[in-house]
């Protein structure tokens, strides 16, 4: 009787183990067949401030992407599914870029507002974007003075109440949108730039920009 009981217990254990293994394999196979990875849209650009008629090369850095769709406001072409497009801008202004990454039914969209600034360039031109978006998305997060003609410069930025929030004498150092380690408020800011150009011309430039988060 004892031997018969042991045989029954052993048979039940083996049957249960085999059934469990079979279910595990079937479940694992089912998961592998039907799972789609969620893509993450991201890209880089060779420049963000250009002269009218110049071009910018974009690189798709998205993760797990089978298909992508680009939209270039103000650009030529204005849309494409080419992975790494080159886009020409013939209109002056600030323009947005959108990248949609797709993997099956899963999608992710990266919208970069006012990323591209196009200006009418002339000798001794100085460019400061009129819209600044320091939202830590990697696009337009630092406000720079831009010009290949500057020899020396000093820029100071004031808030709407006339309080100095930033200053620099290095063209390679821009404002991150912070005041003493704290994020600056959205709104309009005024700047003054004293410039000495490489040809000896001296100029004071005044302007304003909007900080948007």
C-alpha positions as CSV (number, residue, x, y, z in Angstrom):
1,X,0.0,0.0,0.0
2,X,2.8,2.4,0.9
3,X,4.6,1.6,-2.3
4,X,1.5,2.2,-4.4
5,X,1.0,5.6,-2.7
6,X,4.5,6.7,-3.4
7,X,4.1,5.8,-7.1
8,X,0.9,7.8,-7.3
9,X,2.6,10.8,-5.6
10,X,5.5,10.6,-8.0
11,X,3.3,10.4,-11.0
12,X,1.3,13.4,-9.9
13,X,4.5,15.4,-9.3
14,X,5.9,14.5,-12.8
15,X,2.6,15.3,-14.5
16,X,2.3,18.7,-12.8
17,X,5.9,19.6,-13.5
18,X,5.6,18.7,-17.2
19,X,2.3,20.6,-17.5
20,X,3.9,23.7,-15.7
21,X,6.9,23.6,-18.1
22,X,4.7,23.4,-21.1
23,X,2.5,26.3,-20.0
24,X,5.6,28.4,-19.2
25,X,7.0,27.8,-22.7
26,X,3.7,28.6,-24.3
27,X,3.3,31.8,-22.3
28,X,6.9,32.8,-23.0
29,X,6.4,32.2,-26.7
30,X,3.2,34.2,-26.7
31,X,4.8,37.2,-25.0
32,X,7.8,37.2,-27.4
33,X,5.5,37.2,-30.5
34,X,3.2,40.0,-29.5
35,X,5.3,42.4,-27.6
36,X,6.3,45.7,-29.3
37,X,8.9,48.0,-27.9
38,X,7.8,51.6,-27.1
39,X,10.0,54.0,-29.3
40,X,11.6,57.1,-27.9
41,X,11.8,60.1,-30.3
42,X,15.0,62.2,-30.2
43,X,17.2,63.9,-32.7
44,X,20.1,66.3,-33.1
45,X,20.8,69.2,-35.5
46,X,24.0,70.7,-36.8
47,X,22.8,74.2,-36.0
48,X,19.9,76.2,-34.7
49,X,20.7,79.7,-35.9
50,X,21.4,80.2,-39.6
51,X,21.2,82.8,-42.3
52,X,18.4,82.9,-44.9
53,X,19.1,80.3,-47.7
54,X,21.4,78.1,-45.6
55,X,20.6,74.5,-44.6
56,X,20.6,72.3,-41.4
57,X,21.3,68.6,-41.2
58,X,19.2,66.6,-38.8
59,X,20.0,63.2,-37.3
60,X,17.4,60.8,-36.0
61,X,18.6,59.4,-32.7
62,X,15.3,57.6,-31.8
63,X,15.3,54.3,-29.9
64,X,13.5,51.2,-31.3
65,X,12.1,53.0,-34.3
66,X,10.9,51.3,-37.5
67,X,9.4,54.4,-39.1
68,X,9.8,58.1,-38.6
69,X,8.0,61.2,-39.9
70,X,9.6,64.7,-39.8
71,X,7.8,68.0,-39.9
72,X,9.9,71.2,-40.6
73,X,8.0,74.4,-40.2
74,X,9.4,77.0,-42.7
75,X,11.7,74.4,-44.1
76,X,12.3,72.8,-47.5
77,X,11.2,70.0,-47.5
78,X,8.5,70.7,-44.9
79,X,8.0,66.9,-44.2
80,X,9.9,63.7,-45.0
81,X,10.4,60.1,-43.7
82,X,14.1,60.1,-44.6
83,X,16.1,59.1,-41.5
84,X,18.7,61.9,-41.6
85,X,17.3,64.8,-43.7
86,X,19.0,68.0,-44.8
87,X,16.6,71.0,-44.7
88,X,17.0,74.4,-46.3
89,X,15.4,77.5,-44.8
90,X,14.5,80.4,-47.1
91,X,12.2,82.4,-44.9
92,X,13.2,84.7,-42.0
93,X,11.7,83.7,-38.6
94,X,11.7,81.2,-35.8
95,X,10.4,77.7,-36.7
96,X,9.5,74.5,-34.9
97,X,10.6,70.9,-35.7
98,X,8.5,67.8,-35.0
99,X,9.7,64.1,-35.1
100,X,7.2,61.2,-34.8
101,X,8.8,57.8,-34.1
102,X,6.8,54.7,-34.8
103,X,7.2,51.0,-34.0
104,X,4.1,49.1,-35.0
105,X,1.1,50.7,-33.2
106,X,3.4,52.4,-30.7
107,X,4.4,56.1,-31.3
108,X,6.3,58.8,-29.6
109,X,6.4,62.5,-30.6
110,X,9.1,65.1,-30.0
111,X,8.0,68.7,-30.6
112,X,10.7,71.3,-30.5
113,X,9.1,74.8,-30.6
114,X,11.0,77.7,-32.0
115,X,14.1,75.5,-32.4
116,X,15.3,77.1,-35.7
117,X,16.0,80.8,-36.1
118,X,16.6,82.2,-39.6
119,X,17.9,85.7,-40.0
120,X,19.0,88.0,-42.9
121,X,22.7,88.1,-42.4
122,X,25.0,91.0,-43.3
123,X,28.5,92.1,-42.3
124,X,28.9,92.6,-38.5
125,X,25.5,91.1,-37.8
126,X,24.7,90.0,-34.2
127,X,21.9,87.6,-33.5
128,X,20.0,86.9,-30.2
129,X,16.9,84.6,-30.4
130,X,13.7,86.5,-29.6
131,X,12.3,83.3,-28.0
132,X,14.1,81.3,-25.3
133,X,12.9,77.9,-24.1
134,X,15.1,76.6,-21.2
135,X,13.0,73.5,-20.5
136,X,15.8,71.0,-20.5
137,X,14.8,69.2,-23.7
138,X,18.2,69.8,-25.3
139,X,16.9,72.5,-27.7
140,X,17.3,76.2,-27.2
141,X,18.1,75.7,-23.6
142,X,20.9,78.3,-23.4
143,X,20.6,81.9,-24.7
144,X,23.8,82.9,-26.7
145,X,25.0,86.0,-28.5
146,X,25.7,84.7,-32.0
147,X,28.0,86.3,-34.6
148,X,31.3,85.3,-36.3
149,X,32.4,89.0,-36.5
150,X,32.7,89.8,-32.7
151,X,36.1,90.4,-31.2
152,X,35.0,91.5,-27.8
153,X,31.6,91.8,-26.1
154,X,29.7,92.4,-22.9
155,X,26.1,91.4,-22.5
156,X,23.8,92.1,-19.6
157,X,20.2,90.9,-19.2
158,X,17.4,92.5,-17.0
159,X,14.0,91.3,-16.0
160,X,10.8,93.3,-16.5
161,X,11.4,95.2,-13.2
162,X,14.9,96.3,-14.2
163,X,16.8,93.8,-12.0
164,X,20.0,92.4,-13.5
165,X,19.7,88.6,-13.9
166,X,22.8,87.7,-16.0
167,X,25.9,89.1,-17.5
168,X,28.8,87.8,-19.6
169,X,31.9,89.0,-21.5
170,X,32.4,85.6,-23.2
171,X,30.5,84.8,-26.4
172,X,30.8,81.1,-25.6
173,X,29.0,81.6,-22.2
174,X,25.2,82.0,-22.4
175,X,22.3,82.3,-20.0
176,X,20.7,79.0,-18.8
177,X,17.5,80.7,-17.7
178,X,18.4,80.5,-14.0
179,X,18.8,83.2,-11.4
180,X,21.0,82.1,-8.4
181,X,20.2,78.5,-9.1
182,X,16.5,79.0,-9.4
183,X,14.4,78.9,-12.6
184,X,13.6,82.4,-13.9
185,X,10.0,83.3,-14.5
186,X,8.4,83.2,-17.9
187,X,8.1,86.6,-19.4
188,X,9.9,89.3,-21.4
189,X,13.6,90.2,-20.7
190,X,15.7,93.0,-22.0
191,X,19.4,92.8,-23.0
192,X,22.2,95.3,-23.8
193,X,25.3,94.2,-25.7
194,X,28.4,96.3,-26.1
195,X,30.3,94.9,-29.1
196,X,33.7,95.5,-30.7
197,X,33.9,93.9,-34.1
198,X,37.0,92.4,-35.7
199,X,37.1,95.4,-38.2
200,X,37.2,97.9,-35.3
201,X,33.6,99.0,-35.4
202,X,32.0,99.5,-31.9
203,X,28.3,99.2,-31.3
204,X,25.7,99.0,-28.5
205,X,22.8,96.7,-29.2
206,X,19.5,96.7,-27.3
207,X,16.8,94.1,-27.6
208,X,14.3,91.8,-25.8
209,X,13.2,88.2,-25.8
210,X,10.5,86.0,-24.4
211,X,11.3,83.3,-21.9
212,X,8.9,80.3,-22.3
213,X,8.9,77.0,-20.5
